[in-house]
Amino acid sequence: MRSLLFTLSLSLVLSACAGGVSGSFRGNGSPPGPAVAPAKVKVAASKDAMTGAFTELGIAKGSAPSAQQAVDQAKIHCGRAGGNYLIMNTDPFQSGSSWTVDATCAKG
């Protein structure tokens, strides 16, 4: 039993050090639309860079070992909510060994 606990603890420590990949979406109350493939989700540098009308669906976040992987995670979560635009609220930033993306998910 002690060996099993040590193995599980070591696994958790090593996975935390590896800088995992994760993401999330927090909707703003708008009903989600049909899912959009992550490859079809376009990235905009800011709301000012957007042309045309769009509807904000919520906030998509991503965290990963590289900035591009973090953006990709945010695109996945935005697409699942029916968004086809990922509008950056900030530039991707590094915190420890992970990069984080905070963006508005929108449908245009």
Secondary structure as UniProt FT lines:
FT   HELIX           2..17
FT   STRAND          22..27
FT   HELIX           38..40
FT   STRAND          42..44
FT   HELIX           47..49
FT   STRAND          55..64
FT   HELIX           67..80
FT   TURN            81..82
FT   STRAND          85..88
FT   STRAND          93..95
FT   TURN            96..97
FT   STRAND          98..107
//
